[in-house]
Amino acid sequence: MITKRLVGLSSLLILSGMSAFYSSCQHEVLPTVNPDSLCFERDVLPIFTSNCAMSGCHDAISREDGYELTNYATITQKGIKAGNAKDSKIWESIEDGSMPQNGTLTSLQKSIIKTWIESGALNGINCVSSCDSNSFSFSKNISGIISTNCLGCHRSPNPSGGVDLNGYDAVKSSAQSGILLHALKGTNGYVIMPPYPTTPISDCQITQINKWINNGYKND
């Protein structure tokens, strides 16, 4: 009886271990992104420049591990195999969590990059904007703008310039102080942000943020 119980316990532990193993091997389920709606300049490039192309990482000077992720030519030069995300070193690093180092990419941002690679890693400039300046909800609009364009540098524990934009309270605080709009517009002595001339936040998006501020910084 004891032997049978030990065998049963052993089998249970093995099955439990196998379950944990397979669970750890499962990849994150990403939201679906329509490849026909993607444009590199508008949707993909800001994710790379905000989250990966910082000093000491994959900017034009540091080029960590030989990767520069500042524009279409340098991003597709190494680590991207058009049409095959699984064989793209950059996607592998994103998928396993080793890039970006601060692990800031959302599931949607990961899906955008993967879908872009799978659909041919095409360049796209002068993209038609899908921005609606009359829509300025924090959850639907403002949070996404900040996440895509700013959060790579401006989040704890060491936010650039001491400006933390991770979460509603942090964004609201920066908006109330005036820092947020001054940085986005490059006014009042601030250097315009984000600091990449190829990926400015559009006038429409700045209008959305301005309307959100004027409407009382609602967490809606």
C-alpha positions in Angstrom: 0.0 0.0 0.0 2.8 2.4 0.9 4.6 1.5 -2.3 1.5 2.2 -4.3 1.0 5.5 -2.5 4.6 6.6 -3.2 4.2 5.6 -6.9 1.0 7.6 -7.0 2.7 10.6 -5.4 5.7 10.3 -7.7 3.4 10.2 -10.7 1.5 13.2 -9.5 4.7 15.2 -9.0 5.9 14.2 -12.5 2.6 15.3 -14.0 2.7 18.5 -12.0 6.3 19.2 -13.1 5.4 18.5 -16.7 2.4 20.9 -16.5 4.6 23.6 -15.1 7.1 23.0 -17.9 4.6 23.2 -20.6 3.0 26.3 -19.0 6.4 28.0 -18.9 6.8 27.2 -22.6 3.6 28.8 -23.7 4.0 32.1 -25.4 1.9 35.2 -24.6 -1.3 35.4 -26.5 -1.1 38.6 -28.5 -4.1 40.6 -29.8 -4.8 40.5 -33.5 -3.5 43.3 -35.6 -4.7 43.9 -39.2 -1.5 44.0 -41.3 -3.2 46.2 -43.9 -3.7 48.9 -41.4 0.0 49.1 -40.3 2.3 51.8 -41.4 6.0 51.6 -40.3 6.6 55.3 -39.6 3.4 55.8 -37.7 3.0 52.5 -35.8 6.2 50.6 -35.7 9.1 53.1 -35.6 7.9 54.9 -32.4 7.9 51.6 -30.5 11.6 51.0 -31.4 12.8 54.5 -30.8 11.0 55.0 -27.5 11.8 51.6 -26.0 15.1 50.5 -27.6 17.0 53.4 -29.2 18.2 55.0 -26.0 21.8 56.0 -25.0 23.7 52.9 -24.0 21.4 50.6 -25.9 20.5 50.6 -29.6 21.0 54.3 -30.5 23.3 55.4 -33.3 26.2 55.7 -31.0 26.0 52.8 -28.6 24.7 50.2 -31.1 24.6 47.4 -28.4 25.4 44.0 -29.9 25.7 45.7 -33.3 22.0 46.7 -33.5 20.9 50.3 -34.2 17.2 50.7 -34.0 16.7 54.3 -35.0 15.2 54.2 -38.5 13.9 51.8 -41.2 17.2 51.1 -42.8 19.1 50.3 -39.6 16.2 48.3 -38.1 15.9 46.1 -41.1 19.6 45.8 -41.7 20.1 43.2 -39.0 17.9 40.9 -37.0 14.8 41.2 -39.1 13.8 38.5 -41.7 10.9 39.9 -43.7 8.0 37.5 -43.6 9.4 35.3 -40.8 9.2 36.6 -37.3 10.3 33.3 -35.8 13.6 33.6 -37.7 14.2 37.2 -36.7 16.6 37.8 -33.9 15.0 41.1 -32.9 11.6 39.4 -32.5 13.1 36.5 -30.6 14.6 38.9 -28.1 11.3 40.7 -27.7 9.4 37.5 -27.3 11.7 36.0 -24.7 11.7 39.3 -22.8 15.4 40.1 -23.1 14.6 43.3 -25.2 13.8 45.9 -24.2 15.8 45.6 -21.0 13.1 47.4 -19.0 10.4 45.1 -20.4 8.0 47.9 -21.2 6.3 46.6 -24.4 2.6 45.9 -24.2 0.9 43.0 -25.8 -0.4 45.3 -28.5 3.0 46.7 -29.2 4.5 43.2 -29.5 1.7 42.2 -31.9 2.3 45.3 -34.0 6.0 44.4 -34.4 5.4 40.7 -35.0 2.6 41.4 -37.6 4.8 44.0 -39.3 7.6 41.5 -39.7 5.3 38.6 -40.8 3.6 40.8 -43.4 6.9 41.7 -45.1 8.6 44.3 -42.8 7.6 47.0 -45.3 8.5 50.6 -45.1 5.7 53.2 -44.8 6.0 56.9 -44.7 3.6 59.8 -44.8 1.0 57.6 -43.2 -2.6 58.6 -43.2 -3.4 59.5 -39.6 -6.2 57.7 -37.8 -6.2 60.3 -35.0 -9.5 61.9 -34.0 -8.8 65.1 -32.2 -12.3 65.0 -30.7 -11.5 61.8 -28.9 -9.3 62.3 -25.8 -10.2 59.6 -23.3 -7.2 58.7 -21.1 -7.7 54.9 -21.5 -8.5 55.0 -25.2 -6.2 57.7 -26.4 -3.8 59.4 -24.0 -2.4 56.2 -22.4 -1.6 54.8 -25.8 0.2 57.9 -27.0 2.4 57.9 -23.8 3.1 54.2 -23.9 4.2 54.2 -27.5 6.2 57.4 -27.5 7.4 58.1 -24.0 7.3 55.2 -21.6 10.5 53.6 -22.8 12.5 56.4 -21.1 10.1 57.8 -18.6 9.3 55.1 -16.1 10.6 54.0 -12.7 13.0 53.2 -11.2 15.2 55.6 -13.2 13.0 57.8 -15.4 14.8 60.1 -17.8 15.1 63.6 -16.4 13.3 62.5 -13.3 10.0 62.6 -15.2 7.9 59.4 -14.6 5.0 58.8 -17.0 4.1 55.3 -16.0 0.4 55.2 -15.1 -2.4 57.6 -14.8 -1.2 59.4 -11.6 2.2 60.0 -13.0 0.9 61.3 -16.3 -1.6 63.6 -14.5 1.2 65.0 -12.3 3.3 65.9 -15.3 0.4 67.4 -17.1 -0.6 69.5 -14.1 2.9 70.8 -13.7 3.0 71.8 -17.4 6.0 69.6 -18.1 4.1 67.3 -20.4 2.9 69.8 -22.9 6.0 71.9 -22.8 8.2 68.8 -23.6 5.9 67.7 -26.4 5.8 71.1 -28.0 9.4 72.1 -27.2 8.3 75.3 -25.5 9.4 77.2 -22.3 13.0 76.1 -22.8 12.2 72.4 -23.1 13.8 70.2 -25.8 11.0 68.7 -27.9 10.1 65.2 -27.0 10.4 62.4 -28.1 14.0 63.3 -29.2 13.8 61.6 -32.6 12.9 63.8 -35.5 11.6 60.9 -37.5 8.8 60.1 -35.0 7.3 63.3 -33.6 4.0 63.1 -31.8 1.5 64.5 -34.3 -0.3 67.8 -33.9 -3.6 65.8 -33.6 -2.2 63.8 -30.7 -1.0 66.9 -28.9 -4.5 68.4 -29.4 -5.9 65.2 -27.8 -3.6 65.6 -24.8 -4.4 69.3 -24.5 -8.1 68.6 -24.6 -7.7 65.9 -21.9 -5.9 68.4 -19.7 -8.5 71.2 -20.3 -11.2 68.6 -19.5 -9.8 68.0 -16.0 -7.3 65.2 -16.4 -10.1 62.6 -16.1 -9.1 58.9 -15.6 -11.7 57.8 -18.2 
